[in-house]
């Protein structure tokens, strides 16, 4: 772990803001000074937000983006690992995205070291840490030292974000969220990369979601973000594989903490939904390839699929649960997970083909049942959620179940309201069959 | 006095910021809600500063500027006067600008009601309130009610800014100052107009400075600001005269609180410097014209000049001092003003023509002697200052005094340093005579 401090430099916050406001390029030293001063409290939030808006509107070039990433990275602790086989994965976020639970043990079973530092859910997307905490006893709050030791020993570890990793990013992200400066490619790049670089991986696989349920709703923006991430990774001498993947409907069928853990285990057992299995295998294949454990992506994918087929990935997952203090018997016995007792089937009111499954609303329904957070300080219910029984392109008959809602008895009124909303707004049944992509992965690129 | 409150409206801060960020037009209701929420504390400073930067870069149209002005205006108390003869004057600020002390009594002597709410100095420009407070006993902190009564009775009153006038402007101005969003024509317009409209005048004369010592350094920006101010005045049914005036060197000869009061009195006695006398007469002439006390500007100017010549303006000034509790004998006896005892003459090191007198530096020299403020909480020394003995275009012989510095004995080292800087940087002597404008007033326009 290392921390570099810049010497005292004679800059002014408003001078630097004015420069970006006027469309000029900022130097490495200016960016570093600004972020250091923000972290120390010498620059106020209102000055940062003015700079953020100037960056949003006037952009940052590759060099500036790398400087911002660097400054945010060194605002906190930086983990370093030996070797070139430590591979991380990051997703820009989607509804029902539990791929981490599948790809991480697959990659680890194939000899990749997988350091996962994951977040909690906020808003319509769930959080990896919330999901895994539905397994009784699973400990996600290791120190960075414990994290490092665990990784070197077991090759797989999953912890929650620590306060010491990229504190500047936490401050900046909170500001962006309330100042309409979220959707900026250089700012997104610096936010993702500063955290990922601080976590010390030698290579990163990026899952960039695109579609109606994604942050980058169109292919053009997704490609631009992918390129910006690859460029920044190159500047830090890190290998990167970017995959642009479909998020026009929830990934897999389950939404909700325990329900997603069950679906992940089923997928590791080879019984997972096709879309989730395919995406997890390709992302894990990319990690295996980046770690040098396969010569081609195709070979990486084949090894990943084999790790499901021969049970080694499932074994690795079970082992991780045990090592982190969790109840590893859940792998064989799902009744050990706190799934909510009550079920409501949302029935199709007509026959046809499913042409739309609203991502964001489905995520929000899970939140309204208590399965996610409206505010950061909210507690999370592990048991509630939804199973999407019919996905885009599926045929459906009137009276068949579109969605199963898992809820608690006291939520009867709420669940009725949700069911009505699903029928009215969230699942569309059409007369003609919608075309769906053969693979969720639209584009794969490497930065070499 | 009236205060209008909007009903509760369902807007979001980041939604409104995003709209302006994307170059869209904001509605009156959105702007009103944002400013009301800022004033009440429901919108944070960092959200305001993001919006300010978006406005700086994407602008506001006439309608939006009027809405912002309106929202800031009604963030506090609003004074209303009867009749169409209450005329205010505003200057965008310059070094050595003591014209208010001359034009206000002139206009009042010609039957105009002149409500002056003025500021304190900060940075290189001095403040009208600091200057007048160098007159012993002069009370500038009347309530708005006392202010109104005084105006109706005497036709002339001068007070400091109150907390209750346009509090949103105070908050926004403080933010702009540290977020590089000062130089924005719609934001400048709304800031000036919200205060001026809250002060209840029926017409306003605007003195927009241009040149090396002014905020608007070029004619194009000065014209754009003038137009924006006239347009906004029209939307509020106020008459406005904009004058674009020269600020390439300090106005008159004196810089410093007591020194400027003496120069103002001398000007009211008919002995003032030509530039200051001419500008004050033209601004007062405009006020007389707007109040309907003259049919043309020319007639207004003639009446203004007559008020100097016949002593009625001086009498009015003396009367104002007395009514506001000040020592009115200063008009006849300048030793009653606390002028600093020590004098240093800054001598020309060569012969030629003065081709430059740096405005900002001269202002800053006065500040460094204690005559102005570096920070808002600083105390002000009334006695120190500078007299500019030679102005642009003047011939000068080696050994003649360029500037007289008034200082205290303990400031000997400091004053030597200032003298050296004046010679090295602030006053330039050239071989050829620089052309100076015949009149400081470059453009006069009315909004009808």
Interface residues (C-beta under 8 A of the other chain):
Chain A: X13 X14 X15 X17 X18 X21 X44 X45 X46 X47 X48 X49 X50 X52 X53 X54 X56 X57 X58 X175 X177 X178 X179 X180 X181
Chain B: X13 X14 X15 X17 X18 X21 X44 X45 X46 X47 X48 X49 X50 X52 X53 X54 X56 X57 X58 X175 X177 X178 X179 X180 X181
